[in-house]
Amino acid sequence: MKKALLYGILFVFLISCGGVKKTQEALNTGNYSAAIGKALKNLADNKTKKSNQPYILLLEEAFAKNMERELQQISFLEKDENPAHYETIYKSYTHLRSIQERIKPLLPLRIYDENREARFSFKDYEDNLLDAKDQLSEYLYDNASDLLENATNKRDFRKAYEDFTYLDQINPGFDDTKQKIEEAYAKGLDYVAVKVINDTEQIVPERLEEELLNFNAYGLNDLWTEYHTTPINNLKYDYQMQVAFRDIQISPEQVSEKQIIKEKQIKDGYRYAVDTNGNIVKDSLGNKIKVDKFRTVRCDFYQFTQFKSAQVVGNVSFTDLRTKQQLNSYPLASEFVFEHIYANYDGDKRALDNDLVGLLNLRAVPFPSNEQMVYDAGEDLKARLKGIITRHKFN
C-alpha cells in the first residue's frame, strides 16, 4: 500500500515537475550519469525538502544500475585482455569512485514515505583503480616510447607527446616521462626561420623591423610552431617565412590653403521702437520698448592643411625548406596619412562658426620624417602580419 502511494506521489511529481521528469527520462534511456548528476544537483540545494523526495529514489536506482553496468563492462574488457581497453577500464573505475564520493556528503538521505534511508552499495575501488592505473601507465609508456623511437613524421612525435602528457597527468613521476615529454615536443615542433627583405629604396626603421618580428607581442598560441628571427646553428628548419618590403612610397610635404569668406548678422546695441508717426512705443507699464539693432560683420578665414602620406607594400611568403616549394604568399600593405589643419583670419572673428574658431588656436607643426612615416605605417602592418600568421597553417 505504501509502495503504491509512493509511486502515485512520484507520478504526480513527474507530471508537475520538469526537473524530475527529465531525470526520470535520463534514467529510462540508460543515461545514468545524467540522472545521477541532476538528482545530486537538486538534493544538494535542499535534501530534506518534501518535493525533492523523488530525486532520492531516482538517485538510488540510477546509482545501482550504473554500477551494475559499469562493472559488467569492466569484467568483459578484462577478460578480453586487450591493452587498448586499459584506458576505458581505468576511467570506469575512476567514474565509479567519483560518483560515490559525490553522494557521501549528502548522506543520510531519508525517504519519508518508506521510513528508511536510501541504500547505496558502496565499494572500495582503490586496489582496482591502482591496478588499472599501473596497467594503463605501462601501456601508454611503452606505446609512446615506441612511437617516439620509430616516428616517421612529426605527427608521430606529437601523438607520442600527447600520450606522455596524459601519462604524466594520471601518474606523475612515472619513470622518465618528463624527459620523454620534452624530447617528443622538441621533435614534433615545426621550426620556422623568419627573414626580412627590403627591396625598396627607402630605409625600413630598425625598431619597426624589431617590432614586426617580436612574435611574443602578437600573443600567438600555436603549440607546434616556433618562429626564429635569429637562426640557431645546427638546427634544421622546416619552413621559412619571408617578410618582403617591395615598395615604399612617401609623398612630398604639402601645405594647401583654402579661403572662406564668412558673414553673419550680429547684435549691435538697441533702439527704441516707434510707431508710424515716429513716436516711441511703450508697454502697458509705460516703459519704452527696446528693439535689437543688427549689423553685418565679415571675416576672411584662411585654412591651411599640412599633408604627407606613406604607403608600404610587400608580401609574406612561406616556403617548405624540405621540398623547396613555396606554400603560400599573402599581400602585405599599409598606408599612413599625416594631416594637420590650422588657420588664421582677417576681419571680424565673430562672423565665424564655432568649429572654425577652434582652428585659430592651432599653428603649423613640423612634418614627420620619412622614417617616422614608415614606422607609423608599420603599426597597421603588425596587425596585418599577425592575421596572416594566425590564418596560415603548416599542416
C-alpha positions in Angstrom: 0.0 0.0 0.0 2.8 2.4 1.0 4.6 1.5 -2.2 1.6 2.2 -4.3 1.1 5.5 -2.5 4.7 6.5 -3.0 4.6 5.7 -6.7 1.4 7.7 -7.0 3.1 10.7 -5.5 6.1 10.1 -7.7 3.9 10.0 -10.8 2.3 13.4 -9.8 5.7 14.9 -9.4 6.8 13.6 -12.8 4.0 15.4 -14.4 4.2 18.6 -12.5 7.9 18.9 -12.0 10.0 19.3 -15.2 13.3 18.6 -13.4 12.1 15.3 -12.0 10.6 14.3 -15.4 14.0 15.0 -17.2 15.8 13.0 -14.5 13.4 10.1 -15.0 13.8 10.3 -18.8 17.6 10.1 -18.4 17.3 7.1 -16.1 14.8 5.4 -18.5 17.1 5.8 -21.5 20.2 4.5 -19.7 21.9 7.8 -19.3 22.7 7.1 -15.7 25.4 9.7 -15.3 23.0 12.4 -16.3 20.3 11.1 -14.0 22.8 11.0 -11.1 24.0 14.5 -11.8 20.5 16.0 -12.0 19.4 14.3 -8.8 22.6 15.3 -6.9 22.2 18.9 -8.0 18.7 19.2 -6.7 19.4 17.3 -3.4 22.5 19.5 -2.8 20.2 22.5 -2.7 17.9 21.0 -0.1 18.0 17.3 0.6 15.2 17.4 3.2 12.7 19.3 1.1 9.5 17.3 0.6 9.3 18.0 -3.2 12.8 16.6 -3.6 11.9 13.1 -2.3 11.6 11.8 -5.9 15.2 12.6 -6.6 16.4 10.4 -3.7 14.5 7.4 -5.3 15.9 8.2 -8.7 19.4 8.6 -7.4 19.2 5.3 -5.6 18.0 3.5 -8.7 20.4 5.3 -11.1 23.4 4.5 -8.9 22.6 0.8 -8.7 22.0 0.5 -12.4 25.1 2.5 -13.3 27.3 0.4 -11.0 26.0 -2.8 -12.4 26.5 -1.8 -16.0 30.0 -0.4 -15.4 31.2 -3.5 -13.5 29.8 -5.8 -16.2 31.6 -3.7 -18.9 34.9 -3.8 -16.9 34.6 -7.6 -16.5 34.1 -8.0 -20.2 37.0 -5.8 -21.1 39.3 -7.5 -18.6 38.5 -10.9 -20.0 39.3 -9.7 -23.5 42.9 -8.9 -22.3 43.4 -6.2 -25.0 45.8 -3.5 -23.8 43.8 -1.0 -25.8 41.0 -1.3 -23.2 43.2 -0.2 -20.3 42.2 3.4 -20.5 38.4 2.5 -20.6 38.8 0.3 -17.5 40.8 3.0 -15.7 38.2 5.7 -16.5 35.3 3.4 -15.5 36.8 2.7 -12.0 37.6 6.4 -11.7 34.0 7.3 -12.6 32.5 4.7 -10.1 34.6 6.1 -7.3 33.8 9.7 -8.2 30.0 9.0 -8.0 30.4 7.5 -4.6 32.4 10.5 -3.4 29.8 12.9 -4.7 27.0 11.0 -2.9 28.7 10.6 0.5 28.5 14.2 1.7 24.7 14.1 1.2 24.2 11.0 3.4 22.0 10.2 5.1 19.1 10.6 2.7 15.8 9.9 4.3 12.8 8.5 2.4 9.9 9.6 4.5 7.1 7.5 3.0 9.1 4.3 3.4 10.5 5.3 6.7 14.0 4.4 5.7 17.3 5.8 4.5 18.4 5.5 0.9 20.6 2.5 0.3 23.8 2.7 -1.7 26.1 -0.3 -2.1 29.4 1.5 -1.9 32.5 -0.5 -2.8 36.3 0.1 -2.3 37.8 0.6 -5.7 41.2 1.7 -4.6 43.1 -1.5 -5.4 41.2 -1.9 -8.7 42.0 1.7 -9.6 45.6 1.4 -8.8 46.0 -1.8 -10.8 44.2 -0.2 -13.7 46.4 2.9 -13.5 49.6 0.8 -13.4 48.4 -1.2 -16.5 47.5 1.9 -18.4 50.7 3.7 -17.4 52.8 0.8 -18.7 50.8 0.6 -21.9 51.0 4.4 -22.5 54.7 4.5 -21.8 55.6 1.5 -24.0 53.4 2.7 -26.8 54.5 6.3 -26.7 58.2 5.3 -26.4 57.9 3.0 -29.4 56.3 5.8 -31.4 59.0 8.3 -30.3 61.8 5.9 -31.3 60.3 4.9 -34.7 58.4 8.1 -35.7 58.4 8.7 -39.4 56.9 12.2 -39.3 56.1 15.0 -36.9 52.6 13.8 -36.3 54.0 10.6 -34.7 56.1 12.8 -32.3 53.1 14.8 -31.5 51.0 11.7 -30.7 53.8 10.5 -28.5 53.8 13.8 -26.8 50.1 13.6 -26.1 50.4 10.1 -24.7 53.3 11.0 -22.4 51.5 14.2 -21.3 48.3 12.1 -20.4 50.5 9.6 -18.6 52.1 12.4 -16.6 48.6 13.6 -15.6 47.3 10.3 -14.3 50.6 9.1 -12.9 53.0 11.9 -12.2 56.7 11.0 -11.9 56.3 7.7 -13.8 59.7 6.5 -15.0 61.4 9.2 -17.2 58.1 10.6 -18.6 59.1 14.2 -18.1 62.2 13.8 -20.2 60.2 11.9 -22.9 57.7 14.7 -23.0 60.4 17.3 -23.7 62.0 15.1 -26.3 58.7 14.4 -28.1 57.8 18.1 -28.0 61.1 19.3 -29.4 60.9 16.7 -32.3 57.3 17.5 -33.0 57.8 21.2 -33.4 57.8 23.0 -36.7 60.7 25.4 -36.8 60.3 28.4 -38.9 63.1 30.7 -39.9 62.0 34.3 -40.4 63.7 36.5 -42.9 63.1 40.2 -43.8 63.9 41.6 -47.2 63.9 45.2 -48.2 63.7 45.6 -52.0 62.8 49.3 -51.8 64.9 52.4 -52.0 63.8 53.5 -48.6 65.2 52.6 -45.2 63.0 50.4 -43.0 63.3 51.7 -39.5 65.2 49.3 -37.3 62.6 49.5 -34.5 59.8 48.7 -36.9 61.7 45.6 -38.1 62.2 44.6 -34.4 58.5 45.0 -33.6 57.4 43.2 -36.7 59.5 40.2 -35.7 58.6 40.3 -32.0 56.3 37.3 -32.1 55.8 37.2 -28.3 53.9 40.6 -28.6 51.4 39.0 -31.0 50.0 36.7 -28.4 50.1 33.8 -30.8 49.2 30.4 -29.2 50.4 27.7 -31.5 51.7 24.7 -29.6 53.6 23.2 -32.5 55.1 26.2 -34.3 58.2 28.1 -33.2 59.4 31.1 -35.1 63.1 32.1 -35.0 64.1 35.6 -36.2 67.8 34.7 -35.4 68.7 31.3 -36.8 70.2 28.8 -34.4 73.3 26.9 -35.6 72.9 23.2 -36.3 69.1 23.4 -36.1 67.3 22.0 -39.2 64.4 24.4 -40.1 61.2 23.1 -41.6 59.9 26.3 -43.1 60.9 29.8 -44.0 58.7 32.8 -43.5 59.8 35.8 -45.6 58.6 39.3 -45.0 59.5 41.3 -48.1 59.1 45.1 -48.5 58.6 45.6 -52.2 57.8 49.3 -52.4 57.6 52.3 -50.1 56.1 55.5 -51.5 56.3 58.7 -49.5 54.6 61.8 -50.8 56.1 65.3 -50.7 55.3 67.6 -47.8 52.3 69.6 -48.9 50.6 72.7 -47.5 47.3 73.6 -49.1 45.4 76.8 -48.5 41.7 77.5 -48.6 40.0 80.8 -48.2 36.5 81.0 -46.8 34.5 84.3 -46.6 32.0 84.3 -43.7 29.3 86.9 -43.0 26.9 87.0 -40.1 24.3 89.2 -38.6 25.2 90.2 -35.0 23.6 92.4 -32.4 24.9 95.9 -32.2 23.1 97.7 -29.4 19.4 98.6 -29.5 16.9 101.3 -30.4 13.5 102.3 -29.2 10.5 101.1 -31.1 8.5 103.8 -32.8 5.1 103.8 -34.4 4.2 105.0 -37.9 4.2 108.6 -36.7 7.7 108.4 -35.3 6.5 108.3 -31.7 8.3 105.9 -29.2 6.2 102.9 -28.3 5.7 102.0 -24.7 4.5 98.8 -23.0 1.5 98.6 -20.6 3.7 99.8 -17.7 4.8 102.8 -19.5 8.3 101.5 -20.3 9.9 102.3 -23.6 10.1 99.2 -25.8 13.6 98.3 -26.9 14.4 96.6 -30.3 17.8 95.0 -31.0 19.9 96.6 -33.7 21.8 94.2 -36.1 24.7 94.7 -38.4 26.6 92.5 -40.8 30.2 91.5 -40.0 32.6 89.8 -42.3 35.7 87.6 -41.8 38.2 86.2 -44.3 39.1 82.7 -42.9 42.3 81.1 -44.2 42.6 77.3 -43.6 45.9 75.6 -44.1 46.2 71.8 -44.4 49.6 70.0 -43.9 49.6 66.7 -45.7 52.0 63.8 -46.1 51.4 60.1 -46.7 53.4 56.9 -46.7 52.5 53.6 -48.5 54.2 50.4 -47.7 53.6 47.4 -50.0 55.1 44.0 -49.6 54.2 40.3 -49.2 54.6 37.4 -46.8 55.6 34.1 -48.2 56.0 30.6 -46.7 58.4 28.0 -48.1 58.8 24.4 -47.3 62.5 24.0 -46.8 62.4 20.2 -47.3 60.8 20.4 -50.7 61.9 23.9 -51.6 58.3 24.6 -52.6 56.5 27.8 -51.8 53.4 27.1 -49.8 51.6 30.4 -49.8 52.1 34.1 -50.4 50.0 36.9 -48.8 49.9 40.6 -49.8 51.0 43.0 -47.1 50.2 46.6 -47.4 49.6 49.6 -45.2 49.2 53.4 -45.5 49.7 56.2 -43.0 48.5 59.7 -43.6 49.7 62.7 -41.7 47.3 65.6 -41.8 47.3 68.7 -39.7 44.9 71.6 -40.1 45.3 75.1 -38.7 44.0 78.6 -39.6 44.2 82.4 -39.3 41.8 85.1 -40.2 41.4 88.7 -41.3 38.3 90.7 -40.3 35.8 90.2 -37.5 36.1 86.8 -35.8 32.5 87.0 -34.7 31.4 86.0 -38.2 33.0 82.6 -37.8 31.2 79.4 -36.7 32.4 77.7 -33.6 34.1 74.8 -35.4 36.2 77.2 -37.4 37.2 79.3 -34.3 38.8 76.3 -32.8 41.3 76.0 -35.6 42.6 79.5 -34.9 44.3 78.3 -31.8 46.4 75.9 -33.8 49.7 76.5 -35.6 51.8 74.8 -38.1 53.8 71.8 -36.8 56.9 70.1 -38.1 56.3 67.3 -40.7 57.3 63.8 -39.5 60.4 62.4 -41.0 60.2 59.8 -43.8 61.5 57.2 -41.3 58.7 58.1 -38.8 56.1 57.9 -41.6 57.2 54.4 -42.5 57.2 53.4 -38.8 53.7 54.8 -38.3 52.5 52.8 -41.4 54.1 49.8 -39.7 51.6 49.9 -36.8 48.9 48.6 -39.2 51.4 46.2 -40.8 51.9 44.5 -37.4 48.2 43.8 -37.1 48.0 42.5 -40.7 51.1 40.3 -40.2 49.5 38.8 -37.1 46.4 38.0 -39.0 48.4 36.2 -41.7 50.4 34.2 -39.2 47.2 33.2 -37.4 45.5 32.1 -40.6 48.4 30.2 -42.1 48.6 26.6 -41.1 51.7 24.5 -42.0 50.0 21.1 -41.6 
